[in-house]
Amino acid sequence: MGFANAFEDFKWRGLIFDVTAGLPEVLAKEKVTAYIGFDPSADSLQVGNLLALMGLARLQRYGHTPLALAGGGTGMIGDPGGKKAERKMLKIEEVEANVEAIKPQLARFLDFEVTANPAQIPNNAEWLRTITMMSFLRDVGKLVTVNTMLARDSVKSRIGRESGISYAEFSYQLLQAYDFVQLYDRYGCTLQAGGSDQWGNIIAGVDLVRRMRDGASVHGLVYPLVTDAEGNKLGKSEKGAIYLDAEKTSPYRYYQFWLNQGDDQVIDLLKYFTWLGPDEVGDLAQKTAEQPERREAQRTLAEEMTRVTHGESALDKALQASRVLFGGDMAGLGAGDIGEVFADVPSSELPLSRLEGEGVPVVDLLAEIGITRSKGEARRLVRNGGVYVNNVKVADEAQAVTTAQTVEGKFAVLRRGKKTYHLVRLIG
């Protein structure tokens, strides 16, 4: 791996925002059990979860044991951090369904089969849904002052708002701190990691373990907050969040998200999110400086992230979809892929029934949807080899577009010349 230990790896990647005293020495000498928590408020993780998840995967590669804690209990309350108002409360069944949906996504990054240090997915519902309020207040509440809780950034930012903060969300930090105690008892866990916005909650957990377990040696580590060029949290696009679930964010769109990162950020992102080491990243940094127009670093980032998140076959399909806009073969791409690729090109709607039987002459269709001003212009364009249906050149001006040429009966793609596309959306 090229580094003496996980901490040195993290340091080179710029992943150390803050740590508790003594952690570098611990990671250099010992094998620990570490955990991150994920909030099952949706049935998919997002790009915003990736930094902590990749950090856990890196720890596993250095021989440490990873725990991906499912917030089946805390997810019913919700972390107030980064929220402007109280969020919608989920039913128990919704939380449990979301936890199950997220498990396969975790398996793409963590190894649950390795013998020495397999990853595990505890669920804090196991202890949070069973503890009584009186015992929680007596055992946990008495050890934490309200002054300390009010000082947390996640609380302070909400108290100043008109909507305020509920007692339930105010108590979230106690629940997360108690998670650390339970994981220490059940799994020997001594390290909690997360984003920099979790530092207050993590320190609360470190303090609680030490208080409840006779000064036990436990630690916290937080990563920097990763933002885009406009200062927004990475993965929050105008079209919505970038999910790890291929049904919510297609591999093509996921690939394009990484491909579109700027030159000023791409090298840092390669360090943060990929397995590439100093030599490979250094080479890409040099190429970006000398030939930025080639975007080799962006292509590498997009390929690495799509491969690790969705697999090799999905990457191949995303690459094929990316080539379609440049005249590449559309064979094998489904309607969902085509809809994503051509989401931003001009489009028209057409009843699917019009393409049944002998279909619609291509010259008629070109004039009807406005690619050409007339049928005569369309005929001349076909004769000159400038018309394509689904990126296949039309050789005969008498050719018709039929249902056989549609993509799953939902789309047909017409093209004039090299770059003028028009998407026909078939309805009915």
N, C-alpha and C positions, 0 to 999 in steps of 0.2 A: 504493500500500500504506500510505501515511501515515507511514512512518518513513524516516529517512535511509539506514539500512542494516540488515542482519539483526541485528546485535548490539543496536541500539536496540529493535527489535521484540521480541527475546527478553527484554530487560530489562523492558519494559513488561508482558510476560506473566508475569513472575516465574519465568522459565525458567533463569536463571543461578544455579547453585549454586556453581560454581567454574570458573575458567579459568586457563590459563597466562599469564604476563606478556606483554603486547604484543598479545594476540589482538584486543581491541577496535579498536585502530588498524589491524590487518591487515584486518579485515572491513570497516572504513570506507573503505579505499583500494584493496583488491585483490580479484580474483576467485580463489577458491581451490577446490581439490578436497578434499572432505570425505568421511569414511566413518563408518558405524556397522556393527557386526557383529551378525548374528543367529544364534542357536544352533538348528540343525535337529534338536533332540531330539524334536520332534513334527512332524506334518504340517500344522500351522497355527500362525500367530502368535497372540498373545493381547493383550488390552487392555494388559497390562504392557509390551508392545513399542511401544505407540502413541506415547508421548511422544518417544522417540528418533526414531521413523519420521517423525512430524510435524515434528520439528526439522529433519530432513534435507530434507523437502519444502519447508519455509520457506526454507532456504538456497538450494534450487534456484530458487525464485521471485525471489530477489535476485540471480540470475545465477551462483551458485556451482554447481560440478559435483558431484553426489551419487554416492557408491558405497555400495551395500548389500552388504556382504561376507557371503557365505554361509560358514558355518563347517563346510565339508565335512571339514576336517582337525581343527580344534579340537573339533568336535562329537563326535569319536570319543573324546575325553578328558573333556571337561566342565569348565566353570568351577566351582571349588569355592565361589565367592562365594554366600552366602545358603543354602548346603546344609548340612544337619546330618550327612550321611553320604555316602559314595561312591555315585554313582548307577549304574544299570545301563548297561553298555557296549553301544552299538549296533553292528550289523554295517555294513560299508561300504555294502551295498545299501540298508539302511534309511535311512542318512544321506542318500544320493543321492536316494532317493525323496522324502524330506522336503523337501530343497532344491527339487526340481522342483514340489512341491505349494505351496510358499510363494511362488514367483515371481509367480503371478498376483495374489496378495494385495498384493505390493509395487507392482504396476502400478496399483493403485487410488489410490496416494498419490504415486508418482513418475512423471515423464514420461520415457519411454524413446524418444520420437519427436522431441522438440524438437531443432532443428539445433545451436544454440549450445552448450548444456550438457546433453546427454542423460544420464540416469541409466544406470548400468551395475551388473551383478551379478557381481563377481569371486567366485571360490571358492578359499579358501585351501588346499583339497586339492591344487591345482595345484603349490604349492611345498612344503607340509608333508609330503605323502606321498612326495615324491621326494628330499628332503634326507637325507643319511646322518647317523647319530648322531655320528660322529667330526667331521664338518665342522660340525655344529650346535654341539657342545661347544666346538670350537676357535674358531669365528667369533662365537658368541653367548654361550655359557656363561661364557667367560673374562672377559666384560665386565660381568657382574652378580654381585655378592657375595651369598652366602647370607644374610648379615646383613640386607641390603635386602629379600630375598625373605621372610624370616621376619617382617619388620615389617609386611607387608601385612595388612590386616584380614581378608581372606578366608582367609589362612593361620592367623593367630593364633586366630581363632574355632574352628578345627578342631583345632588342636594340643592344646587343653585338653580335648578330648572323648576318651572311651574309644576310639571308633572311629578317631580320629586322621585322618591324611590320607596318601594314597598318594603315591609319588614322581611318578606320572603327573599327578595333579591339582596337586601342588606345582609342577610344571613348566609348568602352563598359562599363567602370566603371561609366561613366556619365549616361548611360542608366539605369544601375542597381540602381544607386543612385536615379534616378528619379522614378523608380518603388516604392521605399520606400515612397517617397512623395505622390504618387498616392494612395498607399495602406493605408497610414495614413489618407488621405482625405476621401477615399471611405469606408473604413472598420474600421477606428479607430485603425489601426495596429501600435503597438509601439515596436515590437521586431522582429529583423531579425536574423535567425540562419543559420549556415552552417558549412562547413569544415574549418579547420585552413587556408587552401589556399585561402579562401574567405575573410579573415580578412580585407585586404585593401579595397575591394569593399564594405564590410559592413560598415566600418568606414566612407567611402565616403558617403554612404547613410545616416548614422546617422548625419553627419555634414551638409548634404544638407537639411534634414528635419528641423534641428534646425535653419539653416539660412533662409529657405523659410517660416517657420511657427513659427516665433517669439519665438525661443528658446524652442520649444516643447520637452518634455521629452520622448526620444526614446532610444532604446538600441540595442546592438549586443551581440551575443554569438556564439563562434565557438568551434567545437569539435576537438579532436586530429586526425591527419592523421593516419589511420590504415594500417599497412603494414604486409606482410607475413615474414617468417623467413629470406628470402633473401633480405628484404628491399623493395620489390616491392609493389605497391598499391594492397591491398587486393581485390581479385576478378579478377585479370588479370593473367590467367593461360596460359600455353604453347599452349593450344587448343583454346585460345581466351577468351574473357570476359565471366563472369558468369552473365547471364541475369535473370530477374525476369519473363520473358515470357516463359512458359513451352514449346512453340514451338521452341524457340531458345536454351534454356538449359533445358533438361528434368528434371522432379522431381528427377529421379534416379541420374543423374549427379550432380544436385544441392545438394542432400543429401550427396553424396560422397565427394563433395567439403568441406562441413562442417565437415564430419566425419574424413577427412584426416588432420585436423589441429593439430599442435604439442602440446605436453604437456606444453611447456613453454608459449603458447599463449591462450590455450583453456579457462582458467578461465576468463581472460580479455574479451574474445569474448562473453562468457556467460553474463557478465555484460553489455557489449556494446549493444548486439543485441537481448537478450531475455527479457521476463518479469519476470524471476526468481529473487527472493529477496535474502537478505544476508544469511538466514538460508539454503536455497536450494543450493546456490552457495558455501557456506562454506562447506557443506557436500560433494559436488562434488570435491572441492579442496582437502579435506582430503583423499578421495578415490583415487584421481589422485596421491597424494604423496605416499600413502601406497601401492596401487595396480595399477600402471600405465598401465600394460599390459591388464587390463580389459576395458580400454578406456570408462568408463562410462560417463565421462564429454563430450567426443566427441560425443558419441551416443545421449546424451541428447541435445547437441547443434544442431546436425543434425536433430533430430526429431522436436525440437522446431521451427527451422528456416523453415523447409519444411512445417510444419503444418501452420504457420502463412502466408507463401508466397503462398502456393498452395492448402491448405485445407487438411482435414483429409483423404479423399479418395485417394488423390494423395500421401500422406505420406504412407498409407497402401500399395499402389502399389510400391512405392520406396523401402519399406522394403522387399516386396516380391521379387523384382528384385535383391536386395542385397543378399537375401538368395539363389538365383538361382546358384550362383557360388559355393555354398556349397551343391548342390544337391536338392535345394528346388523346389517346384512345379512351372512350367512355365505356367500353365493354366491361361488365362486371360491377359497375357502380349502380347502386340502388337509387330509388327516388329520393330518399333522405339525403344521400350524398349530393345528388344533382341540385336539390333544393338549397343546400348549404353553399355549394360552389357558385351558383348563379343567383344568390339571394339579392345581389345589388345591381343586376343588369335589368334593362327594360323588359317588361313582360306583358303578355296578353292572356285573356281567358278564352277558351274555345270548348264547346261541348264535345265530349269524347265521341259521341255518336256520329259526328261529321267525318271522323276518320275511319269509320267502319266500312267494310266492303272495299270499294275502289279508292276510297279516301279523297283527299283534296289535292288537286294539282299544286305542285310546289310553287309555280309562278303565281298562281292565284293567292296562295297563302302569304307569300312574300309581300305582295301588294296590299293585301288585307291588313296585315299587322304593321305595315308602314316601314318595313326594311327598304323597300323600293317605292318610288312614286307611282309606278304603273306596272302592268303586266309586261309591257314591251321592254321596259328597263330590266325587269326580272329575267326575261328570256335572254337578253344580251349578257347579263351577268352570269347566267348558267353556262352559256356558250363559251364564255371566257374563263370558266373554271373557278368562279368566285363565290359559289354557293355551297354550303355544307349543312347537312342534317345530322345532328348528333356527332359532329366532327368528321363525318364521312362525305366526301365530295359528291355533289350531284352531277352526274355525267350527261343526263338527258333532260331537256327542257320539258318533256312530256311526263316526267316522273311525278308520282303522287306521294303524299305523306299519308301513311295508313297507321292503324293501331299497332301493326308489327314493328313500327319504327319508334314507338313511344317507350319511355322508361316506366315500366310497371303501370302503364295506362294513366300516368299522372303528368308526365312532362314530355315535351319534344324541344330540342335545342336547335335553333336555326342560327347560322352564322354567315355574315357577308365579309368577304376578304379575310384578313388575318385576325382582326380583333373585335369586329362589330357583332356582338351576340344579342339574341333575343330569345327569351324563355316563353314557351307556350305552355300555359297551365291548363290542363284538361279537366273539365268538370262534368259531373253527372254520371 
